[in-house]
Amino acid sequence: MSTNTPNEKGTPQSRTYTVNDIAAILGIGLASVYKPANSGLFKTIHISRKSFEEWLKVEENSEIQG
């Protein structure tokens, strides 16, 4: 589970959960999590591992150069 820190006003920011996190929290199987996620019941985003790793490389390179 990933929890963001509060912003400067002390307002908690959103939390993000993986499918595995939700399954563990609710004590259900992955298929039971994917069904409502895929139906639109939950707001979801999907970032592929390849896409994330490419983005991360760019960020790391910009930090080294900057």
C-alpha positions as CSV (number, residue, x, y, z in Angstrom):
1,M,0.0,0.0,0.0
2,S,1.3,3.5,-0.8
3,T,0.2,6.4,1.3
4,N,1.1,10.0,0.4
5,T,2.1,12.4,3.1
6,P,-0.3,15.3,3.9
7,N,0.2,18.5,1.9
8,E,1.2,21.8,3.4
9,K,-2.4,22.5,4.6
10,G,-2.3,19.1,6.4
11,T,-4.9,17.6,4.1
12,P,-4.3,14.0,3.5
13,Q,-3.6,13.2,-0.2
14,S,-5.0,10.2,-2.0
15,R,-3.9,6.6,-1.2
16,T,-3.1,4.1,-3.9
17,Y,-3.5,0.4,-3.7
18,T,-2.5,-2.5,-5.9
19,V,-4.9,-5.3,-6.8
20,N,-2.9,-7.5,-4.4
21,D,-3.3,-4.9,-1.6
22,I,-7.0,-4.8,-2.0
23,A,-7.3,-8.6,-2.1
24,A,-5.3,-8.8,1.1
25,I,-7.2,-6.0,2.9
26,L,-10.6,-7.6,2.0
27,G,-9.4,-11.2,2.3
28,I,-10.6,-12.1,-1.2
29,G,-9.0,-13.5,-4.3
30,L,-7.6,-11.5,-7.1
31,A,-10.5,-12.4,-9.5
32,S,-12.9,-10.9,-7.0
33,V,-10.9,-7.7,-7.1
34,Y,-10.5,-7.5,-10.8
35,K,-14.2,-7.9,-11.5
36,P,-15.4,-4.6,-9.9
37,A,-12.2,-2.9,-11.0
38,N,-12.8,-3.8,-14.6
39,S,-16.5,-3.0,-14.4
40,G,-15.7,0.7,-13.6
41,L,-16.9,0.4,-10.0
42,F,-13.4,1.6,-8.8
43,K,-11.4,4.3,-10.4
44,T,-8.3,2.6,-11.7
45,I,-5.2,3.3,-13.7
46,H,-2.8,0.9,-15.2
47,I,0.9,1.7,-15.8
48,S,2.9,-1.1,-17.5
49,R,6.2,-2.0,-15.9
50,K,8.0,-1.2,-19.2
51,S,6.4,2.2,-19.4
52,F,7.2,3.0,-15.7
53,E,10.8,1.8,-16.1
54,E,11.3,4.0,-19.2
55,W,9.9,7.0,-17.3
56,L,12.1,6.2,-14.3
57,K,15.3,6.1,-16.5
58,V,14.4,9.6,-17.9
59,E,13.9,11.0,-14.4
60,E,17.2,9.5,-13.1
61,N,19.1,10.9,-16.1
62,S,17.6,14.3,-15.6
63,E,18.6,14.3,-11.9
64,I,22.2,13.4,-12.8
65,Q,22.4,16.1,-15.5
66,G,20.6,18.8,-13.5
